[in-house]
Amino acid sequence: MIINFDNSATTFPKPLSVKKAVISAMEKYGSSGRGGHYIASETSKAVFSARETVADFFDARPENVVFTLNCTHALNFAIQGIMKNGGHMIISGMEHNSSARPATKLANDKKISLSIAQVYPEDERTIESFRNLIRSDTKAIVCTIASNVTGQILPYHEIAELCRKNDICFIADGAQACGILDIKMSDGINILCTAGHKGLYGITGTGLLISDEKYKINPIIQGGTGNLSQSLIQPDLLPESLESGTVGVIGIISVKSGIEFVRGMGIDRIFRHEEKICRKFISELKKNKDVTIYRSPTAEYVPIVSFNIDGIKSETVAQILAKKGYCLRAGFHCSALAHSQLGTSTGTVRFSPSIFSREADAIRLGNEINRINKNKL
């Protein structure tokens, strides 16, 4: 039997309701906004209904919901769109490459200046780290709400307030938080980017960019939008300005269904269930003196646990566990900055449950890890 504890990458399995919604969408819908006939009209209604669901879930307006291919797609739109005309940007030292790479590319091309804020287990020190980097030309701060490596929750409310006071655009990466924490645009977020296929339980190839409209996002892709087709100029208003080409209707419907599933289960219930499993898992790992767990008692975390076994590469540990039917991700998790800050030169093994995970499986996994003997490898 295969047991998935790599839900930070993509939740698996998906809810039955999502599976049914996908099949139904394949049978009923075509292209949205591409014609006035019955199929196009019904598809457009379904996509708008999904926009409304997303907007209600995140306390936003439907027209400010942009459907993307994934969180990386959304972050590139936000970062490159906001910084198109130059300026200074700050990112956290725990950013995923989906933020760090486009920011670094812009800086290397001399289009912007870039600073990286150190993240500490103590929120006050992290906030001060950001505050000290703010300059008169700082245009945006990009910050992950929760690290995809350790699960540490950054003080995003306070960073949002720091941005508000200094008239700085706050771009939040919610990939590891949305569906786990009750994230709202009213938290002070100007642009929220997130995945549809993780905590929102949609299918892969889905993401969201949600704006409060305070800061204009210059399009970095131009093309067909289904309206104003007689003009060679890209439409200026959301969501069309950032939705060039045919949107992924089936994926969009899956995200709508996934959000309805999360709402029905309750975010607090999901968090409690997953964190309880993490605590059980940690309690098993603590029995092994050779295991290092990357959590601090002074920080808060979403349900993710990164660990290493002394003297064994993270990939080796994951391979051993995979042969026993357990799916965990090892290595650097597309987060060079985070691993540099942690000092994990060979990466870590990451454990991440979902609402469908079971305590008993986490306990058995912990026992398997404790049986791994570096002297016999």
MARBA-813324 format. One record per atom (N, C-alpha, C): x, y, z; residue in one letter. Coordinates in steps of 0.2 Angstrom, whole numbers, plus 5000, padded with zeros to 4 digits. Layout:
N
XYZA ...
This chain:
377
500449945000M 500050005000M 500450065000M 500350114996I 500650174996I 500350235000I 500750265004I 500550315009I 500850375008I 500450425006N 500750495004N 500850535010N 501450555011F 501550615016F 501950665013F 501850675006D 502150735003D 501550775000D 501150795004N 500550835002N 500750915002N 501350935004S 501551005003S 501651014995S 501850954992A 501950964984A 501350964981A 500850914982T 500250914980T 499850864984T 499250884986T 498850844990T 498550784986T 498650724989F 498450664986F 498250614992F 497650584992P 497150584986P 496750654986P 496350664981K 495950714981K 495250694983K 494850744986P 494150724988P 493750694982P 493250654984L 492850624979L 492450674975L 492250724979S 491850784976S 492250814971S 492950824972V 493350854967V 493350814960V 493450744961K 493550704956K 492850704952K 492250704955K 491650704952K 491550774948K 491850824951A 491750894948A 492150894941A 492750864941V 493250864936V 492850824930V 492650764932I 492250724926I 491650764923I 491250794928S 490750834925S 490950894921S 491450924923A 491750984919A 491950964912A 492250904912M 492450874905M 491850854901M 491350844904E 490750824900E 490350884898E 490350934901K 489950994900K 490251054897K 490851064898Y 491151134897Y 491651134891Y 491751194888G 492251204883G 492651264885G 492651314881S 493051374882S 492651434885S 492951464890S 492551524893S 492751584889S 492251624888G 492251694885G 492451694878G 492351634875R 492551624868R 491851614864R 491451654863G 490851644859G 490151654864G 489651664860G 488951674863G 488551614863G 488751554860H 488351494860H 488251464867H 487851414867Y 487651384873Y 488351354877Y 488751314874I 489351284877I 489751344880I 489951394876A 490351444879A 489951484884A 489351494884S 488951534889S 488951494895S 488851434895E 488751394901E 489451384904E 489951384900T 490651384903T 490851444906T 490651504903S 490851564906S 490451574913S 489851554913K 489451554920K 489851514925K 490051454923A 490451404928A 491051444931A 491451474926V 492051504928V 491951564932V 491451604931F 491251654935F 491051634942F 490651584942S 490451554949S 491051534953S 491551504949A 492151484953A 492551544956A 492551604952R 492851664954R 492451684960R 491851684960E 491451704966E 491651664972E 491651594971T 491851554977T 492551574980T 493051584975V 493751604977V 493651664981V 493351714978A 493251784981A 492951784988A 492451744989D 492151734995D 492551705000D 492951654998F 493451615003F 493951665005F 494251705001F 494751745003F 494651825004F 493951835005D 493751905006D 493951955001D 493851934995A 494051974989A 493451994984A 493552024979R 493052034974R 493151994968R 492651964965P 492751914960P 493151934954P 493052004952E 493452024946E 494252034948E 494352024954N 495152034956N 495451964957N 495051914955V 495351844956V 495551824949V 496151804948V 496551784942V 496751714943V 496451674938F 496651604938F 497351594934F 497851554937T 498451544934T 498651474934T 499151454931L 499351384930L 499651354937L 499851394941N 500151374948N 500351434952N 500651424958C 500851474962C 501451514959C 501851474956T 502451504953T 502251554947T 501751534943H 501551574938H 501251644941H 500851634946A 500551694949A 501051744952A 501551714956L 502151754959L 502551784953L 502651754948N 502951794942N 502551854939N 501951844939F 501551894937F 501551954942F 501551934948A 501551984953A 502252024954A 502751984954I 503452014955I 503652054949I 503552024943Q 503752054937Q 503352114935Q 502652104937G 502152154935G 502252214939G 502352204946I 502452264950I 503152304949I 503652264948M 504352294948M 504552304941M 504052304936K 504252314929K 504652384928K 504452434932N 504752494930N 505352514935N 505652454939G 506152464943G 505952484950G 506552494954G 506452504961G 506752454966G 506652454972H 506952414977H 506452364980H 506652294980M 506152244983M 506552204988M 506152184993I 506352144999I 506052074998I 506352024999I 506051955000I 506351925006I 506051875009S 506251845015S 506751795013S 507151775018G 507651725018G 507351655018G 506751645018M 506351585017M 505951575011M 506151615006E 505651615000E 505851554996E 505351524993H 505351474988H 505651504982H 505951464977N 506251484971N 505751524967N 505151504967S 504651534963S 504651614964S 504851634970S 504951704972S 505651734971S 506051684973A 506751704974A 507151714967A 506951664962R 507251664956R 507051724951R 506351744951P 506151804947P 506451864950P 506451874956A 506751924960A 507551934958A 507851874959T 508551874957T 508751894950T 508351864946K 508451884938K 508351954937K 507851984940L 507752064939L 508352094942L 508652074948A 509152114951A 509852104947A 509952034944N 510552024940N 510552064934N 509952074931D 509852114925D 509852184926D 510052204932K 510052274934K 509352314933K 508852274934K 508152314933K 507852334939K 508152294945I 507852314952I 508452304956I 508452334962S 508852314968S 508552274973S 508852224976L 508552174979L 508952164986L 508452154991S 508752144998S 508352075001S 508752045005I 508451975008I 508451985015I 507851985018A 507751985025A 507851925029A 508251925034Q 508351865038Q 507751845042Q 507651775042V 507051755046V 507251715052V 506951735058Y 507151705064Y 506651665067Y 506751625072P 506151595076P 505751645079P 506051695081E 505651745085E 505351795080E 504651815080D 504351855076D 504651925076D 504751955082E 505052015083E 505652035079E 506151985079R 506751985076R 506651985068R 506151945066T 506051945059T 505752005056T 505252035060I 504952105058I 505452155058I 505952155063E 506452205063E 506952195057E 507052135055S 507452125049S 507152155043S 506552145042F 506252185036F 506252255037F 506052285043R 506052355044R 506652385042R 507252355044N 507852385043N 508152385036N 507752355032L 507952355025L 507552395020L 507052425023I 506552475019I 506952535018I 506852555011R 507152615009R 506652665006R 506852725004S 506352765001S 506052744994S 506452694991D 506252674984D 506052604985D 505852574991T 505652504991T 504852504989T 504752464983K 504152454980K 503752394983K 504052344984A 503752284986A 504052244991A 503752204995I 503952155000I 503652084998I 504052034996V 503751974995V 503951925001V 503451895003C 503551855009C 503051795009C 503351735010T 502951675011T 502651675017T 501951655017I 501651655024I 501851595028I 502051535025A 502351485029A 502851445024A 503451435027S 503951405023S 503751335021S 503951315015N 503851255012N 504351205014N 504851225018V 505351175020V 505251155027V 505151205032T 505051195039T 504351195041T 503951235037G 503251255039G 503151315044G 503751345045Q 503751405050Q 503251455047Q 502851485051I 502351535049I 502751605051I 502751645045L 503051705046L 502551755049L 502751815052P 502351865055P 502051905049P 501551875045Y 501351905039Y 500851965041Y 500451965046H 500052015048H 500452075050H 501052065053E 501452125055E 501852155049E 502052105045I 502352135039I 501852165034I 501252145034A 500752185030A 500652255033A 500652255039E 500552325042E 501152365041E 501752335041L 502352375040L 502352405032L 502052365028C 502052385021C 501452445020C 500952435024R 500452485024R 500652555026R 501052555031K 501352615034K 501852645030K 502152605025N 502652635021N 502452635014N 501852625012D 501552625005D 501952575001D 502052515003I 502452465000I 501952404998I 501952384992C 501552324990C 501752264993C 501252234997F 501452165000F 501152104996F 501652074993I 501452014989I 501551944994I 501051914995A 501151855000A 501051784996A 501551744997D 501551674994D 501151634999D 500551604997G 500151565002G 500151495000G 500551474996A 500551404994A 500551354999A 500851365005Q 500851315010Q 500351335016Q 500051385015A 499551415020A 498851405019A 498651425012C 497951425010C 497651355011C 497051355014G 496751295016G 496951265022G 497451295025I 497751265032I 497651325037I 497751385035L 497651445039L 497051485036L 496751525040D 496151565037D 496451625034D 496751625028I 497051685025I 496451725022I 496551785023K 496051835020K 496451895017K 496151925012M 496451985009M 496452045014M 495952035019S 495852085024S 496452085029S 496852035029D 497452025033D 497952085031D 497852125026G 498252175024G 498652155018G 498552095015I 498852075009I 498652115003I 499052144999N 498952174992N 498852124987N 499252074986I 499252024981I 499451954984I 498951914984L 499051844986L 499151794981L 499651764981C 499751704976C 499751644979C 499451594976T 499351524979T 499251474974T 499351414976A 499251354972A 498551334973A 498251304968G 497551274968G 497551194970G 498151164969H 498251094970H 498551064976H 498651114981K 498851094988K 498351094993K 498351144997G 497851145003G 497151165000G 497051184994L 496351194991L 496151134988L 496551084987Y 496351014985Y 496051014977Y 496251064973G 496151054966G 496651014963G 496551004956I 497050964952I 497651004951I 498150974949T 498751004947T 498651054940T 499151104940G 499051154934G 498551204936G 498451214943T 497951264945T 498351314950T 498251374949G 498451424954G 498051484954G 498151534959L 497751594960L 498151654961L 498051714958L 498251774960L 497651814962L 497651844968I 497151884970I 497351954972I 497052004970S 497352074971S 496752114975S 497052164978D 496552214981D 496452274977D 496852274971E 496852334966E 497152394968E 497552394974K 497852454976K 498452464972K 498852414969Y 499452424965Y 499252384958Y 499452424953K 499352404947K 499852344945K 499652294942I 500052234940I 500152244932I 500752264930N 500852274923N 500852204920N 500452184915P 500452114911P 501152104909P 501452044910I 502052024907I 501951974901I 501251954900I 501051914894I 500451944891I 500451954884Q 499951984881Q 499651924876Q 498951934875G 498651884870G 497951894870G 497551834868G 496851834867G 496551834874G 496051874875T 495651874882T 494951864881T 494751864875G 493951854874G 493551914873G 493851974875N 493552034874N 493952084871N 493752144869L 494052194866L 494552164860L 494352114857S 494752074852S 494952124846S 494552174845Q 494752224839Q 495352264841Q 495552264847S 496152304849S 496752264849S 497352294847L 498052264848L 498352274855L 497952314859I 498252334865I 497952284871I 498352254875Q 498052214880Q 497552254885Q 497052224886P 496552254891P 496852274898P 496652324901D 496952354906D 496652334913D 496152304913L 495752284919L 495852214921L 495852194927L 495752124930L 495052094929L 495052034928P 495551984927P 495851974920P 495552004915E 495751994908E 496452014907E 496652064910S 497352094909S 497852034910S 497751994915L 498251944917L 498051874915L 497451864911E 497251794909E 497251794901E 497851804898S 497851794891S 497851714889S 497451704884G 497351634882G 496851604885G 496651544883T 496051504886T 496251484893T 495851494898V 495951474905V 495851404905V 496151374910G 496051304912G 495351284915G 494851284911V 494151274914V 494151214919V 494351154917I 494251094921I 494651104928I 495251134928G 495651144934G 495251194938G 494951254935I 494651304939I 494051274942I 493651224939I 493151194942I 493351154948I 493951124947S 494151074953S 494351124959S 494651184958V 494751224963V 494151244967V 493651264963K 493051284966K 492751224971K 492751164968S 492551104972S 492951094978S 493651104977G 494151094982G 493951144988G 493851204986I 493751254991I 493051244995I 492551214991E 491951194995E 492051144999E 492551094998F 492751035002F 493051065008F 493551115008V 493851135013V 493451175018V 492951215015R 492451255019R 492051205023R 491851155019G 491351105023G 491751065028G 492351055028M 492751015033M 492951065039M 493051125037G 493251175042G 493951185042G 494251245041I 494951255041I 495251235048I 494951255053D 495251245060D 495251165061D 494751135058R 494751055059R 495351025055R 495451055049I 495951025045I 496651035048I 496751095051F 497351115054F 497451065060F 496951065064R 497051025070R 497250945069R 496850925064H 496950855062H 497750845059H 497950885055E 498550875052E 499150895057E 499050945061E 499550955067E 499550905072E 499050865073K 499050815078K 499450755075K 499350745069I 499750695065I 500550715066I 500650775065C 501350795065C 501650785072C 501250805077R 501450795084R 501650725086R 501250675083K 501350605084K 501950585081K 502050605075F 502650595071F 503250615074F 503250675077I 503850705080I 503950665087I 503450645090S 503550615096S 503950545095S 503850515089E 504150455087E 504950475085E 505050525081L 505650545079L 506150565085L 505850585090K 506250615096K 506550555100K 506250495099K 506550435102K 507250415099K 507450445093N 508050435090N 508550485091N 509050475094K 509550535096K 509950555089K 509850515084D 510250535078D 509750575073D 509150595075V 508750625071V 508750705073V 508750745068T 508750815069T 508050845066T 507650875070I 507050905068I 507150975068I 506951005062Y 507051075061Y 506351115063Y 506251115069R 505751165072R 506051195079R 505851255080S 506051295086S 505451305090S 505551295097P 505051305102P 504751375102P 505151425099T 504851495099T 504551515093T 504451465088A 504151485082A 503451445081A 503051465076E 502451425075E 502451395068E 502051345067Y 502151305061Y 501551285058Y 501451275051V 500951235048V 501151165049V 500751115047P 500851045048P 501351025043P 501951045044I 502551015040I 503151005045I 503450945044V 504050925048V 504650915043V 505150945044S 505750935041S 506250895045S 506650845043F 507150815048F 507650785044F 508150765047N 508750725044N 508950675049N 509250625047I 509650575051I 510350585050I 510650595056D 511450605056D 511750555052D 512250585047G 512650535043G 512350505037G 511650525036I 511350495030I 511050545026I 511150545019K 510950595015K 510150595015K 509850655014S 509050655014S 508750615009S 509150615003E 508850574997E 508850494999E 509350475002T 509450405004T 508950385009T 508750425014V 508250415018V 507550405015V 507450455010A 506750455007A 506750395002A 507250374999Q 507250314995Q 507150244999Q 507450245005I 507350185009I 506550185011I 506250235013L 505550245015L 505150225009L 505350255003A 504950244997A 504850164996A 505350124997K 505350054996K 504850025000K 504750055006K 504250025011K 503550055010K 503450095005G 502750125003G 502650195005G 503150225008Y 503050295011Y 503250345006Y 502850395004C 503050455000C 503250515004C 503850535004L 504150595007L 504550625002L 504650695002R 505150724998R 505750745002R 506350734998A 506950745001A 507350794996A 507850824999G 508250874995G 508150944997G 508150984992F 508151054994F 507451094992F 506951054990H 506251074990H 506151144986H 506651154981C 506551214977C 506651274981C 507051274986S 507051334991S 507751344993S 508251364989A 508951374990A 509051424996A 508651474996L 508751525002L 508651495009L 508051455009A 507851425016A 508351375018A 508651335014H 509151285016H 509851315017H 509951375014S 510551415015S 510551445022S 509951465024Q 509851495031Q 509851445036Q 509551385035L 509551325039L 510251295040L 510651305035G 511251265035G 511251195033G 510751175030T 510651105028T 510951095021T 511551075021S 511951065015S 511751015011S 511450965013T 511150905009T 510450905009T 510150955011G 509350955011G 509050925017G 508450915017T 508050885022T 507550835019T 507350795024V 506750745022V 506150785025V 505650795021R 505050835023R 504350785023R 504050795029F 503450755030F 502850805030F 502350795026S 501750835026S 501150795025S 500750795030P 500050755030P 499550795027P 498950765026S 498350805023S 497750785028S 497150805026I 496550785030I 496450715029I 496750685024F 496550605023F 497150565027F 497650595029S 498150555033S 497950525039S 498250475042R 498050435048R 498650435053R 498450445059E 498950445064E 499350375064E 498950325063A 499350255064A 499850255059A 499750285053D 500250275047D 500850325049D 500750375052A 501250425055A 501750385060A 501350355064I 501750315070I 502150255067I 501850225062R 502250165059R 502850195055R 502750255051L 503250285048L 503850305053L 503650335058G 504150345063G 504550285066G 504250235066N 504550175068N 505050145063N 504850155057E 505250135051E 505950185051E 505850245052I 506350285052I 506850275058I 506650255063N 507050235069N 507450175068N 507150135063R 507550065062R 508150075057R 508150135053I 508650145049I 509350155052I 509750115051N 510450115054N 510950135049N 511250195050K 511750215046K 512450165045K 512550125050N 513050085050N 512950025046N 512350015043K 512149955039K 512049975032K 512150035030L 511950065024L 512650055019L 
